[in-house]
Amino acid sequence: MKFDILVIGAGPAGSAAATWAARQGRRVALIDKARFPRDKLCGGLFTERSRATYRAVFGQDFDLSRAISRTEIAFWHTGRTLAVLHDIPPLHLTMRRDLDDTLFRHALHAGAADYSGRAIAQLSDNTVTFRDGTTISGDILIGADGVNSIVARHLFGAAFSGDSIGFGLEIEVPPTAQDPANQPLRIDFAAASWGYGWSFPKQGSTTVGVGGLHAPNPDMKARFSDYLLGLGLDPAQTRFKGHYLPFGDFRQTPGRGPVLLAGDAAGLVDPITGEGIALAMQSGQLAAQAALDALAAGAPETALPRYRTALKDIHRNLRIARRLRRIIFAPRWQKAFTATFRRSGTVRMQYMRLLAGELDYPELARSVVARLPRYLLNALRR
Ligand SMILES: Cc1cc2nc3c(=O)[nH]c(=O)nc-3n(C[C@H](O)[C@H](O)[C@H](O)COP(=O)(O)OP(=O)(O)OC[C@H]3O[C@@H](n4cnc5c(N)ncnc54)[C@H](O)[C@@H]3O)c2cc1C
């Protein structure tokens, strides 16, 4: 079978790419090892940034009927409330099982060929051979197969670097232990080193997790147990589930020739908030558009330079976020940061506006920098 574009991975990045390209009339194969609906370890926080991206890519508003929406959030630090914010731009809590199934169905509806539930045996730049022996090929391949990407491994020998990768642990707390409707949406700075903890109420359960950079947290399970105990939950009652996540170390060159990487496979996760769904959908769309333009020009090998140009803004934001996070997460600056966060309503609100997609990192950096003590500023410049 010959296609214009092969997309490997049908999460937010892959389904966005496949939908975008199929809607332009291109022959697209959407490949995933899983059958949908399937679970994906994730907080499922779907911000207004995600919602706007969803609208831009899929051409309709996101159906929130299976989500919980909140306009209040509590920030904690080492067991004490740091701030409770009211009237923030809404935050939506989804289950990835539902969300990803919806995105996948959009792609099929747009005309992508369904290659889900198929294990890949072999991969080259433009062909995929499945375990049953079937081979399909395409002029352009988009690797949207997540943090453990086999496409990234095929191109670069490894899916990610162990020095800079993030890692998260989560459990779903059933309503018998906690009624999600009465739980606040809560984020705990310092629940992990260079990371945080979260408690996200959903319809039917509460997702509780801890995540951050993997290297400074060799004891993430112990940190998570402590966090659960602090929430009044018994760590012995549930099995933790873990998953890597890119956390600031994006790929400067997200592909090679006619092969592009999108979403987690390209390392596109916000290094402060850990938000990856919006960037996955956006990069999927940008990869697909670069592929479409390259195909229209009759030069599939030009897809990568086109895509790199399209990603410039995202990369710039992530670079600034990586610098900023030093003053948020570095243990030596935490005290000063939490004091600033507690004191400055503007910094807190700007942070929430960032999550809502109403402002970007360059703007946030300007606002934060204006309010920082001089010694922190100097640390940031170094
Ligand atoms: C613990 C944790 C909590 C998080 N919380 C949030 C949050 O609250 N909000 C947020 O915005 N982001 C969150 N993230 C980040 C978010 O989950 C990811 O950034 C996002 O899922 C990336 O989407 P993607 O499409 O690139 O990859 P994925 O969602 O990982 O999708 C990849 C797809 O590729 C398929 N695949 C993988 N390997 C193969 C293969 N060999 N062959 C075929 N198919 C394959 C998989 O089955 C999967 O369907 C969290 C991440 C973690 C780990």
The ligand as an SDF file (V2000), in Angstrom:
LIG
                    3D

 53 58  0  0  0  0  0  0  0  0999 V2000
    2.5190   11.3900   34.5950 C   0  0  0  0  0  0  0  0  0  0  0  0
    2.2270   12.3630   33.4800 C   0  0  0  0  0  0  0  0  0  0  0  0
    1.2690   13.3680   33.6510 C   0  0  0  0  0  0  0  0  0  0  0  0
    1.0030   14.2750   32.6210 C   0  0  0  0  0  0  0  0  0  0  0  0
    0.0210   15.2050   32.8050 N   0  0  0  0  0  0  0  0  0  0  0  0
   -0.2960   16.0530   31.8020 C   0  0  0  0  0  0  0  0  0  0  0  0
   -1.4010   16.9390   31.9200 C   0  0  0  0  0  0  0  0  0  0  0  0
   -2.1030   16.9470   32.9310 O   0  0  0  0  0  0  0  0  0  0  0  0
   -1.6750   17.7880   30.8890 N   0  0  0  0  0  0  0  0  0  0  0  0
   -0.9220   17.7920   29.7450 C   0  0  0  0  0  0  0  0  0  0  0  0
   -1.1870   18.6070   28.8530 O   0  0  0  0  0  0  0  0  0  0  0  0
    0.1160   16.9260   29.5870 N   0  0  0  0  0  0  0  0  0  0  0  0
    0.4260   16.0440   30.5650 C   0  0  0  0  0  0  0  0  0  0  0  0
    1.4340   15.1260   30.3920 N   0  0  0  0  0  0  0  0  0  0  0  0
    2.1510   15.0960   29.0980 C   0  0  0  0  0  0  0  0  0  0  0  0
    1.2890   14.4230   28.0190 C   0  0  0  0  0  0  0  0  0  0  0  0
    0.8140   13.1880   28.5140 O   0  0  0  0  0  0  0  0  0  0  0  0
    2.1070   14.1880   26.7480 C   0  0  0  0  0  0  0  0  0  0  0  0
    2.8770   15.3300   26.4670 O   0  0  0  0  0  0  0  0  0  0  0  0
    1.1970   13.8820   25.5610 C   0  0  0  0  0  0  0  0  0  0  0  0
    0.5110   12.6820   25.7520 O   0  0  0  0  0  0  0  0  0  0  0  0
    2.0180   13.7880   24.2640 C   0  0  0  0  0  0  0  0  0  0  0  0
    1.2070   13.3640   23.1970 O   0  0  0  0  0  0  0  0  0  0  0  0
    1.8290   12.5190   21.9910 P   0  0  0  0  0  0  0  0  0  0  0  0
    0.7560   12.3600   21.0090 O   0  0  0  0  0  0  0  0  0  0  0  0
    3.1060   13.1280   21.5730 O   0  0  0  0  0  0  0  0  0  0  0  0
    2.2390   11.1170   22.6390 O   0  0  0  0  0  0  0  0  0  0  0  0
    1.3350   10.0280   23.3620 P   0  0  0  0  0  0  0  0  0  0  0  0
    0.1430   10.6370   23.9480 O   0  0  0  0  0  0  0  0  0  0  0  0
    2.2640    9.2800   24.2410 O   0  0  0  0  0  0  0  0  0  0  0  0
    0.8490    9.0930   22.1850 O   0  0  0  0  0  0  0  0  0  0  0  0
    1.7560    8.2500   21.5140 C   0  0  0  0  0  0  0  0  0  0  0  0
    1.0020    7.1500   20.7840 C   0  0  0  0  0  0  0  0  0  0  0  0
    1.9650    6.3780   20.0690 O   0  0  0  0  0  0  0  0  0  0  0  0
    1.6560    5.0040   20.2180 C   0  0  0  0  0  0  0  0  0  0  0  0
    2.9150    4.2460   20.0930 N   0  0  0  0  0  0  0  0  0  0  0  0
    3.9590    4.2500   20.9340 C   0  0  0  0  0  0  0  0  0  0  0  0
    4.9230    3.4130   20.4810 N   0  0  0  0  0  0  0  0  0  0  0  0
    4.4470    2.8740   19.3370 C   0  0  0  0  0  0  0  0  0  0  0  0
    4.9670    1.9190   18.4170 C   0  0  0  0  0  0  0  0  0  0  0  0
    6.1490    1.3240   18.6020 N   0  0  0  0  0  0  0  0  0  0  0  0
    4.2060    1.5930   17.3520 N   0  0  0  0  0  0  0  0  0  0  0  0
    2.9950    2.1450   17.1720 C   0  0  0  0  0  0  0  0  0  0  0  0
    2.4480    3.0440   18.0230 N   0  0  0  0  0  0  0  0  0  0  0  0
    3.1710    3.4150   19.0760 C   0  0  0  0  0  0  0  0  0  0  0  0
    1.0490    4.8910   21.6090 C   0  0  0  0  0  0  0  0  0  0  0  0
    0.2320    3.7460   21.7260 O   0  0  0  0  0  0  0  0  0  0  0  0
    0.2680    6.1860   21.7180 C   0  0  0  0  0  0  0  0  0  0  0  0
   -1.0660    6.0460   21.2970 O   0  0  0  0  0  0  0  0  0  0  0  0
    1.7210   14.2000   31.3970 C   0  0  0  0  0  0  0  0  0  0  0  0
    2.6700   13.1820   31.2140 C   0  0  0  0  0  0  0  0  0  0  0  0
    2.9120   12.2590   32.2330 C   0  0  0  0  0  0  0  0  0  0  0  0
    3.9110   11.1530   31.9970 C   0  0  0  0  0  0  0  0  0  0  0  0
  1  2  1  0
  2  3  1  0
  2 52  2  0
  3  4  2  0
  4  5  1  0
  4 50  1  0
  5  6  2  0
  6  7  1  0
  6 13  1  0
  7  8  2  0
  7  9  1  0
  9 10  1  0
 10 11  2  0
 10 12  1  0
 12 13  2  0
 13 14  1  0
 14 15  1  0
 14 50  1  0
 15 16  1  0
 16 17  1  0
 16 18  1  0
 18 19  1  0
 18 20  1  0
 20 21  1  0
 20 22  1  0
 22 23  1  0
 23 24  1  0
 24 25  2  0
 24 26  1  0
 24 27  1  0
 27 28  1  0
 28 29  2  0
 28 30  1  0
 28 31  1  0
 31 32  1  0
 32 33  1  0
 33 34  1  0
 33 48  1  0
 34 35  1  0
 35 36  1  0
 35 46  1  0
 36 37  1  0
 36 45  1  0
 37 38  2  0
 38 39  1  0
 39 40  1  0
 39 45  2  0
 40 41  1  0
 40 42  2  0
 42 43  1  0
 43 44  2  0
 44 45  1  0
 46 47  1  0
 46 48  1  0
 48 49  1  0
 50 51  2  0
 51 52  1  0
 52 53  1  0
M  END
$$$$
